[in-house]
């Protein structure tokens, strides 16, 4: 009877030892996987930030070049000159096609668009006034500007690059020229994996660029009624309502969504756009699967074989002890 008890205890100890060893091995692999996921996330968000910053800065020099072409200043001085207008439109067309931009246009000192590469389109900018846009207000004061916003006329998200146009022998701007590039082009280049979400948010947390389309124009953090009112007044992101995504912080490195899904979060500032951030979310469930799936596939049969071996050994020893 004692021998049977000893065999039973030994078999239980052997099973517990195998289970404990397997658990410790899995825990070590999981910690290693999370460290590697953090390293990859940091590298990934930096790469995205670098690519976005490069895209969002590529029209800064072209708009300065465009502003220095004399035909643009001539039409601002002589707005009724048809030849000057034709020449200006030809130049705007050339820049728009060469840069693969959304639209290039010229505004007078009051913010009225007098020439544009989309003049023949149904949503032509010609005749529209954009004096309320920060990129115009800054440029008409003599300072170039960059601005991210949803188009009020086209309804297309864009990066706006403005530059003052100076007429000869004049110290104050005679008008403002603008190049607008669609951000949808760079959004397609994100090429993200299915287990990650990439967001670009403004200083108030409004999501302007993302591979998660359902979150566009939502707020990454909960907004007050007053904050929503200010955003509406800026006309930067349409009419709203800028619903909250439901993302909540869960410690320093993690967040959780409305459905209870956990994410590893990393974020970094966007060059030349103060307060704007690139946010990268990686599913913790996906990170865990990178450990569990291969482990089950490789070690599962081994553990099963070990359990069978222990069971058979105990069975035969138990039978022998009974004789």
NULUM-320344 format. One record per residue: x, y, z of N, C-alpha, C in turn; residue in one letter. Coordinates in steps of 0.1 Angstrom, whole numbers, plus 5000, padded with zeros to 4 digits. Atoms other than C-alpha are relative to their C-alpha. Example, Ala and Ser with C-alpha at 12.3 -4.5 7.8 and 13.67 -1.06 7.14 Angstrom:
2
500949885000512349555078500950125000A;499149895000513749895071499250115008S;
END
This chain:
323
500849885000500050005000500950135000X;499149884999502950245009500650024986X;499349995013504650164976499150074990X;501049945009501450254957499950155002X;500149864997501250584975501250084996X;498749945004504850664969500050024985X;500149985014504350604932499150104995X;501049895003501250824931500650135002X;499449874997503151104948501150044990X;498949985010506151064925499550044986X;500649975013503951074894499450155001X;500549864999502251394907501150105000X;498949915000505551554914500750024987X;499449995013506851464880499150094991X;500949925008503751614864500150155003X;499949864996503951934885501350064996X;498749955004507651964877500050044985X;500149985014506951934840499250134997X;500949895002504152184842500650135004X;499349884995506152434863501150044990X;499049965010509052414839499550064987X;500649955012506852464810499450145001X;500549874997505152764826501150115001X;498849914999508552924835500650034987X;499449995013509852864800499150104992X;500949925008506653024785500150155005X;499949874994506953324809501250074995X;498749945005510553384799499950044986X;500249975015509653364762499150124998X;500949895001506753604768500650135003X;499349884997508853864785501050044989X;499149975011511453834758499250064988X;500849965012508753874731499550155002X;500549864998507354194748501150105000X;498849915001510854344751500350024985X;499849995014511254274714498950084993X;501149935006507854414706500150155003X;499749864997508754734724501150064992X;498949955009511954764705499650034986X;500549985014510254714672499050124999X;501049895001507454964681500750135000X;499349875000509955234689500750024987X;499449995014511755164656499050044990X;501149985009508455154638499550155000X;500549874999507155484651501050114996X;499049905005510455664644500050004985X;500050015015510355534608498850074994X;501349945005506755644603500250165002X;499849864998507655984618500950064990X;499049955009510656024596499450014986X;500650005013508655934565498950114998X;501049905000505756164574500650145000X;499349875000508056454582500650034987X;499449985013509856404549498950044990X;501149975009506556404530499450145003X;500649884996505156704549500950124998X;499149895002508256914542500550024986X;499450005014508856834505499550124992X;500549895008506757134493500350145005X;499649874994508357404515500850084990X;499149935010511057484489499250044987X;500849975012508757454459499150135001X;500949894999506257704472500850145001X;499249884999509057954480500550044986X;499649975014510257914444498850064992X;501249965007506757954431499750155003X;500349864995506258274451501050104993X;499049915006509358424434499950024985X;500249985015508158394398499250134998X;500549865002507458744385498550004995X;501450005006504158644366499050015011X;501050004989502458594400499850145006X;500049874994503358934413499350104990X;500649915010502259094380498549995000X;501450015000498758954381499450065013X;500449944988498459074417499950154999X;500049865002499359424406499050044990X;501049975011497259414374499049894999X;500950115000494359184382499149984987X;500850005012492559274349500849964987X;499150035011495559174327499849854997X;500350135004494358864309501249914996X;498850075004497758774295500749955013X;499350034988499258784330499349895008X;500850104994496358574343500349864993X;499750125007496958314316501349945003X;498650054997500658294323500149955014X;500050044986499958264360499449865001X;500750135000497557974355500949894994X;499150095006500057804332501149955010X;499050034990502657824359499549925011X;500650084989500357694386499749864995X;500350135005499357404363501349925000X;498750075001503057324357500549955014X;499650044987503857314394499149895006X;500950104995500757124403500349864994X;499750125007501556854377501349945004X;498650054997505256834384500149955015X;499950044986504756804422499049905004X;501150094997501756574419499250055012X;500749944989499956814442498549994998X;501450005001496256844449499550134993X;500349875007496057214438501050105004X;499249884997498157524435499150134997X;500949895003496457864438500650135006X;499549874996497058234443498950095005X;501049914994495158474466500550145001X;499749854999495058854467500150045015X;499849964986495659054499498749985009X;501350024992491959004509499749855002X;500250154999492258624506499149944989X;500850055011490258594474500949934990X;499250085010491558324450499850064986X;500249945014492258484416500649914989X;499550105009494058194400500349875006X;499950134994494157824405500249894989X;499850125009495257494389498749924998X;501250075001491757364395498850094996X;501049905004489957654379498849954992X;501150065009487957434355499349895007X;500650114992486957174382498750055006X;501249964993483457174398500250065013X;499749944987485057254431501250104999X;499049905002487257534417500150105012X;499849904989488857764442499950144996X;500149875005488658064420498750075005X;501149924995486458334436499749975015X;500250034986486558164470501050085009X;499249924991487858354500500549915011X;499450084990490258184524500850085011X;499349914991491258474546499949955015X;500150064987490158274577501049905003X;499150104998492758014572501350055006X;498849954993495858044595501250014990X;498949995010498157974565500050134992X;500149875007496858284548500450115009X;499849894990496858504579501550025002X;498550004998500558414585500750054988X;499249975012501758444550499850154995X;500349865004500058784543500750095009X;499249914991502058914572501549984997X;498650015005505258804554500749875005X;499450124994505858464571499449874993X;500550135006505658124552499349925011X;500750084991503357874568499749864995X;500450135004502457504568498849975009X;501250024993499057374579499349874995X;500750135003497157044581498550035003X;501449974998493357064576499249934989X;501050055010490256934558499650114992X;500449895009489457134527498550045002X;501449964998486357344532499250004986X;500650015013485657344494500149864994X;499850135006487057014483499649885009X;500350114991486356804514501249905000X;498850095001489856654509501050045010X;498949974990492456634537501250044993X;498849955007495556824528501050075009X;499049924994498856974538500250124992X;499949875007498957344529501350075003X;498749934999502157534522499750134993X;500349875005501757904518501350095001X;498949915000504258184510499650134995X;500449875005503958554506500650034987X;499549965013504258694471500350155001X;499649864999506159024470500250064986X;499849935012505859264441501450085000X;498749935001509059454429499950135008X;499949874993510059734452498950025011X;501049994989507359654478500449915012X;499650074988508059554514498949915006X;501250084995504559414521499549914990X;500450105010503159104505498850064991X;501149965009500859164474499049895000X;501050115000499258824479500749885006X;499550134995499758464489499849894991X;500150125008500558154469500049875009X;500250124992499557804482500249884991X;500050145006500457444473499349915010X;500750104992498057184487500349864996X;499750145003499156824489499049915007X;500950094993496756544497500749915009X;499350094991497656344528499649864998X;500450145002495756044515501149924993X;498950075006498855964494500949945010X;499150054990501055934524499349905009X;500850104991498355744543500149864993X;499950135007498455474516501449945002X;498650054999502255444521500349955014X;499750054987501855354558500349855000X;499750145002501754984548500249935014X;500050064986500954874584499549865001X;500550144998500454524597498650015006X;501450004996496954414607499950015016X;500050004986497954404644500450145006X;499649874995498954774646499150114995X;500749895004497255104644500950125001X;499249885000498955424634499150124999X;500849874999497455774642500950124999X;499349875000498556124635499050105006X;501049924993496856364659500550155002X;499749864998496756744663500250035015X;499849984986497556914696498949985009X;501150024992494056864708499649855000X;500350145000494056494700499149954988X;500950035012491956504667500849914991X;499350105009492956204645499850054986X;500049955013493856344611500549904989X;499550115009495756054595500049875007X;500050134993495355684603499749894990X;500450125008495255334588498849945006X;501250044994492255284610498950104997X;500949905006489655464589498950045009X;501249974992486855444614500350115011X;499649904990488855674637500350134995X;499749865005489455964614499050105005X;500749894994488256294629499449975013X;500450024986487656124662501150065009X;499049954991489456244693500749885008X;499350104993492156034709499850015015X;500449984986491256174743498750075001X;501349944998487956284757500050155000X;500149865000487056644749498850065007X;501049934993485056894768499150074989X;500949935009482157084752500750134995X;499349875003484257404753501149974989X;498950045010487157224734499449974987X;500750035012484757094708499550134993X;500549875006483357444703501250074994X;498849935006486857584697500449934987X;499650085012487657304672499050044988X;501049965010484357384654500250144994X;499749865004485257754653501250014990X;498849995008488557684636499849954986X;500450065013486857494607501249914994X;498950085005490057284605499749864997X;500350145002488456944607498549984997X;501450015004484957004593499150035011X;501149964990481757014614500049915012X;500050084989482556734638499049884999X;500049964986481256584661501349965008X;498750044993484856444669499749915012X;500350094990483656154689501349945006X;498850064993486055994715500149864995X;499850145004487655674704499849905012X;500150094988487355534740501349955005X;498750054995491055474744500350065013X;499749954987492055494780501449955004X;498750044995495555484796499949885010X;500050114991496455164814501549995004X;498550004996499855244830500750094990X;499249915008502655424812500149964986X;499750055014503155194782498849944993X;501150075006499655054776498750085001X;501349945000496155164767499049884997X;501050105002492854974764498850074993X;501149945007489955034740498749965006X;501450024994486155014745499749855001X;500350145000486154644737500949925010X;499250074990488754564764501349954993X;498750045006491654514739501150095004X;498849924995495054614752501050024989X;499049975010497754784732501250065007X;498749944996501354874736500050144992X;500149875006501555254729501450075000X;498849925001504455464716499650124992X;500349885007504255824704501250094999X;498949915002506556084690499550134993X;500549875006506256454679500350004985X;499849995014505956544642500750134997X;499149895004508656774628499250124993X;500649885006507557134619498550025003X;501449984996504057084634499949985015X;500050004985504257174671498749945006X;501150064993501956964693499449884992X;500550115007501156714665500849885003X;499350124996502056354673499649884991X;500150135007502556014656499849905011X;500350104989500955744678499949864994X;499950145005501655374673499449915011X;500650104991499455104689500249864995X;499750145003500454734689499149915009X;500850084993497954474699500849905009X;499450094990499054284731499649864997X;500450145003497053984720500849944989X;499150045011499053974688501449965004X;498750034995502253994707500149875007X;500150134992501253704730499949884990X;500150115010500353494699501349974994X;498750035006503853534685500849905009X;499350104991504953324716499249885001X;500950124998501953094722499949914988X;500250095012501352974687501149914997X;498950095003504852854679500349905011X;499750084988505252724715499149885000X;501050115000502052514713500349904988X;499850085012502952394678501349915002X;498750074999506552284688500049915013X;499950084987506252184725498849925004X;501250074996502652064726500249854999X;499850145001503451724712501049945010X;498950054990506551694735499349995014X;500750014987504451774766499049895001X;501050115001501751534755500749865001X;499350124999504351264750500649975014X;499550014986505951334784498949955009X;501150044991502551304801499749854998X;500350145003501850974783501149915006X;498950084995505350844793499949995015X;500150014986504850934829498849915004X;501250084997501350784829500349854998X;499750145002502550454814501049945010X;499050054990505550434837499349985014X;500750024987503350484868499049884999X;500950115002500850234854500749875002X;499350135000503349954849500649985014X;499550024986505050024883498949975010X;501150024991501750034900499549854998X;500450145002500749694884501049905006X;498950084994504149554894499949995015X;500150004985503649664929498849935005X;501250074996500249494930500249855000X;499750155001501749154922500549945012X;
END
